[in-house]
Amino acid sequence: MSPTASTEYHAAVAALTERGRFGIRLGLARTRALLREFDDPHRQLRGALVGGTNGKGSVLALAGSALRAAGIRTGTTPKPHLVSYRERMEIDGRPIDPVTFTRLVREALDAAARVERRHGPPTEFELLTAMLFRWFAEEGVAVALVEVGLGGRLDATHAWDGGVAAITNVALDHMAWLGDTVPAIAREKAAIIMRGDHAVTGAQGSALEVVRRRARRVGAPLVAVAAPKLLGWDRDGIDVEIGRLGPTRVALRGRHQAENAAVADAVLDALGAAGIATIEPAARRRGYANATWPGRLELIRVGNRECVLDGAHNPAGAAALAAALDDLRPFLAGGMDSPPAPLTLVHGSMADKDVDGIIRALDASAALDGASIIATQVPGERAMPAPELARRWRTIRPDVAIAVIEDVGEALDRAMRDARGPVVVAGSLYLVGEARRRWVDDPAVRDPEVPGA
């Protein structure tokens, strides 16, 4: 890539992220106006809009892998990114290229200037949403799998209705925007189900009742999915019994992925029922067996050290990680030793999360008994200061020394240098992304170098 193109790419990333100064501003008017400026590219696209508290990315990873195995050109929207901003827009599992990304940012900013006079300045996520629909339409994707950003009813992605709506599950999260009870949050998420849609959910209890009411109100056929039978697991994934597929290999770690696999399979059924795409059982099995989801119970080796990376950023996610660590511990290095070498946990969190709930959930893991814990601080105004995070840990584990290392790079280096057993990096996906940037050489997400740096 030429120095000029590289400079322009990094300027585009900076210009887009700089829109973060407008914060989170729920509502559809700005996104719809941006899409009109782009001649409504979203109207050319069909697929699934996927909301929920946890598991959205896993469902996209599994369903997208199965669609690719069937030879169907598929656009997906993983988020947040871990290493490169380009990860947020993918076709057939590959991020958008830097040159196209630069062009789309330029076009989106030009459109934003025209929209701003009437609707106010579009946010970073609203610009990204308009960009991804424009790109998917330009590239002629056959199926779009789009992850809801926050909630559903007023999220920018809800400017699009692809024909299938899925809600993975509902738990307490983003309460400042969505409500302070599960039913209230469920109402926000269930609003993505529109008349004419085929709907899928893995929600349970009071949340399921809310989703059912919404589906009935708009006349959308709804499939409520229960977690399938878990047949077993090893260090590389799980085996589950999925409907007509029977025993099925899922290459994502953690028993919670059984439910996500069932939701993903139901999404594929819904795509077929809506006349969007037909995915045969053989393609589904291949897809599930080859699915990847970076930074989510990802097991990597750094030198001779095994490391688990996971974005457990709310209590439900932390509980899933805790259970998965207990299941994985016998398969990790030294797991069969008696006793095995203790784990080292590097933890960082945003301050607006239920940090105490996250810590209590992690503390339930027997695999973390005797673990060394390093509290660190991810960049950004929302980050919880490392000393405060350590104080929260000490209220749960008063007899354990909690190291405080504010700089993320230093915290990761210390963990690798001093650990006696495997290292777990968990919490904010920004922390996980920094670990992955340092420890995983992935050419697909390698950005062009900054000229002169």
C-alpha positions, 0 to 999 in steps of 0.5 A: 500500500502506498504511503499516501493511501496508508496515510489516508486510511489512518486519517479515515479511522481517526475521523470515524472514531472522532465521531465518538465525541457525540456518544450514544444517541439512540434513534433511527432518524439520522441513520435513515437519513444517511441511508437515503443519501446512499440511495437506500442500499439496505433495501437491496439486502435480505438476511437476519438482524440479531439482537440479545444480551450475550451470544450475538457474535457467536450466532453470527460466527456459527451461522456465517460459517455455515452459509460460507460452507454452503457457498453463499456470499455472506456479509457479517458485522462483528463488533467491537473490533479487536485489532483493526477497525476493519473487522467490523465489516466482513464479507465471507469472513474477511474484513473490508480492505483499507482502500475501500474502507477509506472511500466509504468513510469519506462518502459517509462523512460527506453524507453526514454533513448534509444530514446534520443540518436537519437531524443533528450530527450522526454518531460513529455507530450510525456512520458505520451502519450506513457504510456497511449497508452500502458496502454489502449492497455494492458487493452483492452479498446474498445474505447479511447477518447484522448484529444489533448495537444496543437494545433494538428498538432505537438502535441504528441497525433497526433501520433495516429489516432483512426478513429474519429477526433473532434475539439470543437471550436477555439479561441485565446490561446497558441498564442506563439506556434500556431499563432496569428489569429484564422485561423492560430490556426484553421489550427494547430488544423484541422491537426488532421483530417486524411484521412479515419477519420470521423470528427466533429466540433463545430467551427464557422466562419473563423475557420469552413472554415479552418476545412472544407478545411482540411476535403475536402483535406483529403476526411474525411466526416465532421459534423459541429455542431451548439449549440442546443436549450437550454431549461432551467437550474438549480443548477445541470445542463442544459436541451437541445434539442439534435437531435433525442434524443429530450429534454435531461438532461446534468449534467454539469453546464453552457449554453456553455455546450449545444454546448459541448453536441452536439459535444459529441453526434456527436462524438458518431455518428461518432464512430458508422459511423466508425464501432467503437461503437454503442451507443443507445439513452437510453445510451446517455441520461443516460450518459449525465444525470450522467456526471461529470467534476471535477473543471469545474463549479463544485458546492461543499459545504464546511461546510455551505459554497457553493463554485464554482470551475472553471478553467476559464484560457482564455477569452472564458472560463472566459466568459462562467464562467461569464454567468454561474454565472449569471444563477446560482446566484438565485440557490446559497445560499442566491440567493433569498435574496434582495440583496443577499450576495456578492460573494467572488472570489479567482483568480490566473492565469498563466502570459502567458495567456491573463490575461486582457482579462480574467479579462474583461470577468469576470467583465461582470458578474452581479453576481460579482458586489460587490464581494470581490476579492482575487488575489493569486499566483499559484506555478511555474515559469509561474505564474503571481505574485499576486501583478501584478494580483491585479494591473490588476484587479484594472485597471478594478475595481478601486473602489474595494479593491483587497486583495493580498494573495500570498500563495494559501492556505492562500488565500483559508482560508481567503475566507472561513473565511471572505466570506459573500456569496458563494465563487468562485475559478477560473482561473488556474486549479492548483488553482482549484486543490488545492481547491479541494484537501483541500475541496473534499475527493475523494478516487479515487484520494487519493494518498498513503502517503509519508512514514515518512512524 
